[in-house]
Every structure is written in C-alpha cells, then in structure tokens.
Amino acid sequence: MLEIKNISKTFNPGTVTEKKAINNLNLKINDGDFITVIGGNGAGKSTMLNLIAGVFPPDGGRILLDGKDITLLPEYKRAAYIGRVFQDPLMGTAADMEIGENLAFAARRGKRRTLKWGIGKDEQEQFKTSLATLGLGLEERMSNKVGLLSGGQRQALTLLMASLQKPELLLLDEHTAALDPLTAKKVLDLTEEIVSKDNLTTLMITHNMKDAIRIGNRLIMMNNGQIIFDVCGEEKAKLTVEDLHRKFKENAGEEFADDRAVLV
C-alpha cells in the first residue's frame, strides 16, 4: 500500500549543524496496517512522516502510495490521499472559522473547487452525524468558532477532519502528547474507533510504550534515521516495555534514551 525505498534526508548539509535525519530507510506498509512508531530523541520519526506527507522532498529514494510514485508530488496534492493529525491541537483547524466550515473544508480536500455557496442541507446532516460519533456534543455547536473549543475537543475534531474522506493513509504525529492524560485517553479511544470502523491504513508516532504495544497490529522502532525493529501480530501483543528496552539495546548498541517517553 505504501512503499518507501532507500529514502534519505540530511538537514543543513555541509554545515556545523548538519543532521542526517533519515538514512537509507526502507519500509513496506500493507493495506489496513495500524503501525505504532517509537524511538529515542532525534530518531527520525517525525521526519519520516514529513517526507511521506510531502512537507519537504527526500535527498534520494522513492515513495510509492498504492502504486503511485508520489516522491516529488507537492504536499497540497498529496492531501487528496493522506490525512494528518499533528501534536499541536491548534495546527489542524482554522480557529476563526465555525466547526461546520472546518468540516466543509475537510470534505472538499483534494477536490475541484466551485463557486457554490456555503454548506448544503445534506452536508449539514452528514456533519452532524459524524460529530455525534465523537460523543462530545459538538453536533449541537456547529456554528461555534473552533477557537472556543478545548484542546481535546479540537484534537478530536482534527481527527475527524483528517479521516472524513477515508484517506488512503492516516498519519498521526504524537497527536495526544499535548493533552492531559484523561483527554489523551479519550482521543486515543476515538482514534482506535475511527481507524477500525473505516479500516484506515495508519502510522502513529507515540512516546507511550504501553500504547505502542497495545494499539495496532504492528510496531516499528527507529534509531538514527533507520528502522531497527519491526514486529507484528501475536509477537507484538506479547511484548512488554522491558522487551522494547532490550530490543533497542540489542539493535542500537545503546540504552534507550528519550526525555519524553512514557514507560508505564
């Protein structure tokens, strides 16, 4: 479904701040995979997602999505195929626009724009039904400005917007990291429901080791811009946090170190 072939990315090459973020990375993702991604500080996790999303081009290699070569496709064109939720709840929505207007933009992502005015009655009902699945009462607040929502409400809305068109690939970049534990759990539960309902192929970066083990069917561990451990199915389900630390040390030759990692 998604294939990354020999991708590399170096920032500030030839300077004292040169950083090889991705180093000859190869990854094949099957249709319907829900992959959790873990790794230490500077492992290349977010850079990998940015390369897939088209935020910047790779130095070399190819990215294929459902057989289409998207390596040099600009980010706005990839939006027709890829949904994304960021760590910052403020990034995925337009604060000065209404909830309904934000959903309308998401519904038109990647489609040809027309001069048709506003949101149709059928669309309004569709948006209300979708919002009701979040269980946050937002279906009764469609005319409210998004800037009035809490961080958790806004992130739940962003998740809905990113998955509204059932994208070929959903990218979740630490999308619960900025939320308090109770709100993070709510958003994570919604994530599992949405991904499962629509069988969305998903890549989710997380710093919570237990969540990485519990959620999804596959787990990959990154270090120095490469994948050093890839596990799925029953073998993944049987892992413990201690197993992940041991695997990291075996494959990276050093102790796992990440000042944001949640281990329990």
One Martini backbone bead per residue (centre of mass of N, CA, C, O) as a GRO file, in nm:
protein
  264
    1MET     BB    1   0.062   0.060  -0.024
    2LEU     BB    2   0.338   0.145   0.114
    3GLU     BB    3   0.660   0.260  -0.028
    4ILE     BB    4   0.994   0.276   0.094
    5LYS     BB    5   1.294   0.372  -0.098
    6ASN     BB    6   1.590   0.474  -0.005
    7ILE     BB    7   1.558   0.700   0.209
    8SER     BB    8   1.686   1.042   0.241
    9LYS     BB    9   1.785   1.297   0.505
   10THR     BB   10   1.951   1.619   0.510
   11PHE     BB   11   2.036   1.875   0.724
   12ASN     BB   12   2.252   2.113   0.667
   13PRO     BB   13   2.463   2.061   0.456
   14GLY     BB   14   2.802   2.143   0.525
   15THR     BB   15   2.758   2.199   0.829
   16VAL     BB   16   2.766   2.215   1.177
   17THR     BB   17   2.435   2.128   1.161
   18GLU     BB   18   2.442   1.861   1.053
   19LYS     BB   19   2.159   1.623   0.973
   20LYS     BB   20   2.090   1.279   0.967
   21ALA     BB   21   1.762   1.174   0.973
   22ILE     BB   22   1.769   0.989   0.707
   23ASN     BB   23   1.893   0.637   0.638
   24ASN     BB   24   1.813   0.438   0.410
   25LEU     BB   25   1.496   0.390   0.399
   26ASN     BB   26   1.280   0.099   0.459
   27LEU     BB   27   0.919   0.050   0.373
   28LYS     BB   28   0.632  -0.166   0.426
   29ILE     BB   29   0.277  -0.114   0.376
   30ASN     BB   30  -0.019  -0.242   0.446
   31ASP     BB   31  -0.335  -0.282   0.405
   32GLY     BB   32  -0.459  -0.186   0.730
   33ASP     BB   33  -0.239  -0.087   0.884
   34PHE     BB   34  -0.139  -0.037   1.238
   35ILE     BB   35   0.127   0.177   1.317
   36THR     BB   36   0.367   0.199   1.558
   37VAL     BB   37   0.604   0.464   1.658
   38ILE     BB   38   0.935   0.437   1.786
   39GLY     BB   39   1.183   0.644   1.968
   40GLY     BB   40   1.421   0.845   2.013
   41ASN     BB   41   1.587   1.114   2.004
   42GLY     BB   42   1.625   1.179   1.669
   43ALA     BB   43   1.526   0.915   1.493
   44GLY     BB   44   1.299   1.017   1.248
   45LYS     BB   45   0.988   1.012   1.270
   46SER     BB   46   0.882   1.294   1.169
   47THR     BB   47   1.043   1.296   0.907
   48MET     BB   48   0.901   1.059   0.778
   49LEU     BB   49   0.618   1.192   0.773
   50ASN     BB   50   0.704   1.443   0.607
   51LEU     BB   51   0.787   1.283   0.354
   52ILE     BB   52   0.512   1.151   0.303
   53ALA     BB   53   0.351   1.438   0.302
   54GLY     BB   54   0.554   1.668   0.155
   55VAL     BB   55   0.711   1.896   0.310
   56PHE     BB   56   0.969   1.747   0.192
   57PRO     BB   57   1.222   1.635   0.011
   58PRO     BB   58   1.424   1.401  -0.075
   59ASP     BB   59   1.751   1.317  -0.160
   60GLY     BB   60   1.652   1.011  -0.189
   61GLY     BB   61   1.443   0.808  -0.352
   62ARG     BB   62   1.116   0.644  -0.287
   63ILE     BB   63   0.748   0.701  -0.304
   64LEU     BB   64   0.474   0.469  -0.266
   65LEU     BB   65   0.114   0.498  -0.339
   66ASP     BB   66  -0.062   0.264  -0.460
   67GLY     BB   67   0.166   0.278  -0.709
   68LYS     BB   68   0.229   0.577  -0.666
   69ASP     BB   69   0.449   0.831  -0.744
   70ILE     BB   70   0.518   1.080  -0.466
   71THR     BB   71   0.801   1.206  -0.421
   72LEU     BB   72   0.733   1.503  -0.591
   73LEU     BB   73   0.474   1.561  -0.459
   74PRO     BB   74   0.297   1.791  -0.337
   75GLU     BB   75   0.131   1.839  -0.048
   76TYR     BB   76  -0.151   1.936  -0.162
   77LYS     BB   77  -0.183   1.673  -0.341
   78ARG     BB   78  -0.165   1.458  -0.105
   79ALA     BB   79  -0.435   1.536   0.044
   80ALA     BB   80  -0.613   1.330  -0.124
   81TYR     BB   81  -0.463   1.070   0.041
   82ILE     BB   82  -0.377   1.234   0.310
   83GLY     BB   83  -0.393   1.223   0.659
   84ARG     BB   84  -0.350   1.464   0.944
   85VAL     BB   85  -0.212   1.470   1.284
   86PHE     BB   86  -0.101   1.676   1.526
   87GLN     BB   87   0.025   1.769   1.827
   88ASP     BB   88  -0.106   2.041   1.775
   89PRO     BB   89  -0.434   2.145   1.803
   90LEU     BB   90  -0.394   2.421   1.623
   91MET     BB   91  -0.308   2.296   1.325
   92GLY     BB   92  -0.589   2.143   1.204
   93THR     BB   93  -0.734   2.430   1.234
   94ALA     BB   94  -0.971   2.705   1.211
   95ALA     BB   95  -1.039   2.925   1.460
   96ASP     BB   96  -1.231   3.151   1.292
   97MET     BB   97  -1.402   2.905   1.231
   98GLU     BB   98  -1.640   2.695   1.201
   99ILE     BB   99  -1.706   2.373   1.239
  100GLY     BB  100  -1.855   2.337   0.967
  101GLU     BB  101  -1.635   2.476   0.792
  102ASN     BB  102  -1.406   2.281   0.855
  103LEU     BB  103  -1.552   2.029   0.740
  104ALA     BB  104  -1.585   2.139   0.453
  105PHE     BB  105  -1.286   2.152   0.387
  106ALA     BB  106  -1.234   1.849   0.432
  107ALA     BB  107  -1.445   1.748   0.215
  108ARG     BB  108  -1.271   1.920  -0.024
  109ARG     BB  109  -1.022   1.769  -0.026
  110GLY     BB  110  -0.886   1.734  -0.351
  111LYS     BB  111  -1.104   1.898  -0.485
  112ARG     BB  112  -1.294   2.067  -0.690
  113ARG     BB  113  -1.368   2.393  -0.708
  114THR     BB  114  -1.642   2.615  -0.647
  115LEU     BB  115  -1.916   2.866  -0.630
  116LYS     BB  116  -2.051   2.736  -0.416
  117TRP     BB  117  -2.255   2.808  -0.140
  118GLY     BB  118  -2.174   2.677   0.131
  119ILE     BB  119  -2.384   2.453   0.323
  120GLY     BB  120  -2.562   2.198   0.281
  121LYS     BB  121  -2.809   2.012   0.417
  122ASP     BB  122  -2.679   1.735   0.376
  123GLU     BB  123  -2.408   1.815   0.499
  124GLN     BB  124  -2.504   1.891   0.780
  125GLU     BB  125  -2.607   1.606   0.852
  126GLN     BB  126  -2.340   1.463   0.812
  127PHE     BB  127  -2.179   1.625   1.024
  128LYS     BB  128  -2.356   1.559   1.268
  129THR     BB  129  -2.314   1.255   1.260
  130SER     BB  130  -2.006   1.262   1.291
  131LEU     BB  131  -1.994   1.426   1.559
  132ALA     BB  132  -2.158   1.223   1.735
  133THR     BB  133  -1.928   1.001   1.747
  134LEU     BB  134  -1.753   1.163   1.968
  135GLY     BB  135  -1.924   1.247   2.234
  136LEU     BB  136  -1.920   1.603   2.268
  137GLY     BB  137  -2.165   1.785   2.139
  138LEU     BB  138  -2.084   1.924   1.852
  139GLU     BB  139  -2.355   1.895   1.684
  140GLU     BB  140  -2.471   2.161   1.859
  141ARG     BB  141  -2.194   2.354   1.754
  142MET     BB  142  -2.144   2.431   1.443
  143SER     BB  143  -2.139   2.766   1.484
  144ASN     BB  144  -1.888   2.748   1.631
  145LYS     BB  145  -1.587   2.839   1.713
  146VAL     BB  146  -1.294   2.663   1.735
  147GLY     BB  147  -1.145   2.855   1.946
  148LEU     BB  148  -1.356   2.757   2.188
  149LEU     BB  149  -1.215   2.502   2.219
  150SER     BB  150  -1.067   2.254   2.341
  151GLY     BB  151  -0.800   2.059   2.291
  152GLY     BB  152  -0.958   1.789   2.274
  153GLN     BB  153  -1.183   1.882   2.081
  154ARG     BB  154  -0.992   1.974   1.855
  155GLN     BB  155  -0.852   1.698   1.810
  156ALA     BB  156  -1.107   1.539   1.743
  157LEU     BB  157  -1.178   1.711   1.497
  158THR     BB  158  -0.917   1.663   1.339
  159LEU     BB  159  -0.956   1.359   1.316
  160LEU     BB  160  -1.218   1.375   1.157
  161MET     BB  161  -1.108   1.542   0.919
  162ALA     BB  162  -0.875   1.339   0.834
  163SER     BB  163  -1.113   1.092   0.797
  164LEU     BB  164  -1.363   1.179   0.619
  165GLN     BB  165  -1.237   1.058   0.327
  166LYS     BB  166  -1.082   0.808   0.361
  167PRO     BB  167  -0.782   0.772   0.353
  168GLU     BB  168  -0.513   0.591   0.250
  169LEU     BB  169  -0.358   0.773   0.475
  170LEU     BB  170  -0.273   0.795   0.828
  171LEU     BB  171  -0.125   1.062   1.023
  172LEU     BB  172   0.023   1.040   1.362
  173ASP     BB  173   0.183   1.309   1.549
  174GLU     BB  174   0.155   1.297   1.860
  175HIS     BB  175  -0.174   1.363   1.912
  176THR     BB  176  -0.159   1.334   2.261
  177ALA     BB  177   0.089   1.492   2.400
  178ALA     BB  178  -0.078   1.782   2.474
  179LEU     BB  179  -0.250   1.613   2.667
  180ASP     BB  180  -0.419   1.508   2.906
  181PRO     BB  181  -0.469   1.190   3.011
  182LEU     BB  182  -0.783   1.180   2.976
  183THR     BB  183  -0.794   1.311   2.692
  184ALA     BB  184  -0.598   1.121   2.552
  185LYS     BB  185  -0.771   0.868   2.585
  186LYS     BB  186  -1.015   0.966   2.425
  187VAL     BB  187  -0.864   1.015   2.156
  188LEU     BB  188  -0.752   0.724   2.133
  189ASP     BB  189  -1.025   0.582   2.124
  190LEU     BB  190  -1.122   0.729   1.869
  191THR     BB  191  -0.900   0.631   1.687
  192GLU     BB  192  -0.967   0.330   1.699
  193GLU     BB  193  -1.256   0.355   1.591
  194ILE     BB  194  -1.196   0.491   1.316
  195VAL     BB  195  -0.988   0.290   1.204
  196SER     BB  196  -1.169   0.038   1.228
  197LYS     BB  197  -1.425   0.124   1.071
  198ASP     BB  198  -1.236   0.215   0.796
  199ASN     BB  199  -0.966   0.070   0.761
  200LEU     BB  200  -0.709   0.244   0.823
  201THR     BB  201  -0.412   0.338   0.721
  202THR     BB  202  -0.159   0.363   0.991
  203LEU     BB  203   0.055   0.619   1.142
  204MET     BB  204   0.189   0.619   1.488
  205ILE     BB  205   0.325   0.838   1.700
  206THR     BB  206   0.486   0.743   2.016
  207HIS     BB  207   0.582   0.767   2.383
  208ASN     BB  208   0.398   0.523   2.458
  209MET     BB  209   0.472   0.204   2.516
  210LYS     BB  210   0.196   0.071   2.580
  211ASP     BB  211   0.046   0.183   2.336
  212ALA     BB  212   0.233   0.058   2.120
  213ILE     BB  213   0.152  -0.235   2.199
  214ARG     BB  214  -0.172  -0.224   2.209
  215ILE     BB  215  -0.175  -0.075   1.940
  216GLY     BB  216  -0.234  -0.239   1.681
  217ASN     BB  217  -0.041  -0.471   1.449
  218ARG     BB  218   0.222  -0.277   1.453
  219LEU     BB  219   0.586  -0.229   1.516
  220ILE     BB  220   0.825   0.042   1.512
  221MET     BB  221   1.180   0.102   1.540
  222MET     BB  222   1.389   0.390   1.584
  223ASN     BB  223   1.735   0.483   1.465
  224ASN     BB  224   1.916   0.696   1.296
  225GLY     BB  225   1.702   0.678   1.042
  226GLN     BB  226   1.615   0.378   1.126
  227ILE     BB  227   1.504   0.049   1.120
  228ILE     BB  228   1.546  -0.191   1.405
  229PHE     BB  229   1.230  -0.273   1.447
  230ASP     BB  230   0.984  -0.535   1.344
  231VAL     BB  231   0.644  -0.595   1.457
  232CYS     BB  232   0.373  -0.847   1.474
  233GLY     BB  233   0.103  -0.949   1.613
  234GLU     BB  234   0.156  -1.170   1.861
  235GLU     BB  235   0.443  -1.071   1.918
  236LYS     BB  236   0.352  -0.786   1.994
  237ALA     BB  237   0.136  -0.856   2.220
  238LYS     BB  238   0.378  -0.990   2.412
  239LEU     BB  239   0.499  -0.743   2.481
  240THR     BB  240   0.716  -0.534   2.669
  241VAL     BB  241   0.886  -0.274   2.785
  242GLU     BB  242   1.141  -0.441   2.842
  243ASP     BB  243   1.164  -0.556   2.555
  244LEU     BB  244   1.212  -0.285   2.412
  245HIS     BB  245   1.473  -0.214   2.557
  246ARG     BB  246   1.628  -0.465   2.467
  247LYS     BB  247   1.598  -0.427   2.160
  248PHE     BB  248   1.738  -0.157   2.145
  249LYS     BB  249   2.016  -0.249   2.256
  250GLU     BB  250   2.067  -0.473   2.046
  251ASN     BB  251   2.030  -0.277   1.778
  252ALA     BB  252   2.190   0.002   1.886
  253GLY     BB  253   2.406  -0.026   2.135
  254GLU     BB  254   2.201   0.117   2.343
  255GLU     BB  255   2.027   0.305   2.541
  256PHE     BB  256   1.727   0.421   2.602
  257ALA     BB  257   1.661   0.777   2.509
  258ASP     BB  258   1.376   0.972   2.640
  259ASP     BB  259   1.233   1.257   2.786
  260ARG     BB  260   0.916   1.166   2.676
  261ALA     BB  261   0.882   0.896   2.779
  262VAL     BB  262   0.632   0.645   2.838
  263LEU     BB  263   0.656   0.351   3.052
  264VAL     BB  264   0.348   0.317   3.221
   0.00000   0.00000   0.00000
